[in-house]
């Protein structure tokens, strides 16, 4: 079981572990959905490299807002931060 799957409901979860759970084939769509949820315009048509850059920018914004922490090349995100993000909720992570 990955860190994200085994995390308690109150503990922050690893963004990188979440990406691993999603799988490589679905990751670009998940990232684009995340950007759209965060209000980034035209995320569905961005080149993949730009999508990855913007995802990291948005994760860093969560850190600045106190909703996540940076840990080396990962982000630890509070358990309720992604509430309302449908692609995340479909994974069954939110109680």
C-alpha positions in Angstrom: 0.0 0.0 0.0 1.3 3.5 -0.9 1.8 6.3 1.5 -1.3 8.1 0.2 -3.5 5.0 0.5 -2.3 4.2 4.0 -2.4 7.8 5.4 -4.9 8.4 8.2 -7.7 10.8 7.5 -6.0 13.5 9.6 -2.5 13.2 8.3 -1.1 15.0 5.2 -0.5 12.9 2.2 2.3 12.7 -0.3 1.5 14.2 -3.8 4.2 11.9 -5.4 2.6 8.9 -3.8 -0.8 10.0 -5.1 0.7 10.4 -8.6 2.0 6.8 -8.4 -1.5 5.5 -7.5 -3.0 7.3 -10.5 -0.7 5.7 -13.0 1.3 7.0 -15.9 -1.4 6.7 -18.5 -3.9 8.8 -16.5 -1.5 11.3 -14.9 -1.6 13.9 -17.7 -5.4 14.1 -17.5 -5.3 14.2 -13.7 -2.8 17.1 -13.8 -4.9 19.0 -16.3 -8.0 18.5 -14.2 -6.0 19.7 -11.1 -5.0 22.8 -13.0 -8.5 23.5 -14.2 -9.8 23.0 -10.6 -7.2 25.5 -9.4 -8.4 28.1 -12.0 -5.7 27.8 -14.6 -7.1 28.8 -17.9 -6.9 26.5 -20.9 -5.1 23.7 -19.0 -6.7 21.1 -21.3 -4.7 22.4 -24.3 -1.4 23.1 -22.6 1.7 21.1 -23.8 2.5 18.4 -21.3 5.8 20.0 -20.2 4.0 23.2 -19.4 1.3 21.3 -17.5 4.0 19.7 -15.2 5.5 23.2 -14.6 2.1 24.7 -13.7 1.2 21.7 -11.4 4.4 22.4 -9.4 3.7 26.1 -9.3 0.2 25.4 -8.0 1.6 23.0 -5.4 4.0 25.7 -4.3 1.1 28.1 -4.0 -0.5 25.6 -1.6 2.7 25.7 0.4 2.6 29.5 0.5 -1.0 29.4 1.7 -0.1 27.0 4.5 -2.1 24.1 3.0 0.9 22.0 2.1 4.6 21.6 3.0 7.5 21.0 0.7 9.7 17.9 1.5 12.6 17.6 -1.0 10.9 16.8 -4.4 7.5 16.1 -2.9 4.6 18.0 -1.3 2.7 16.9 1.7 -0.9 18.1 1.4 -3.4 18.5 4.2 -6.2 16.0 4.1 -9.0 18.3 3.2 -7.2 20.7 0.8 -8.4 18.9 -2.3 -12.0 18.9 -1.3 -14.1 19.8 -4.3 -11.5 18.4 -6.8 -13.6 15.8 -8.5 -10.8 13.8 -10.0 -9.3 13.4 -6.5 -12.6 12.6 -4.9 -13.3 9.9 -7.5 -10.2 8.1 -6.1 -12.1 7.8 -2.8 -9.6 9.7 -0.8 -12.0 12.1 1.0 -14.3 10.8 3.7 
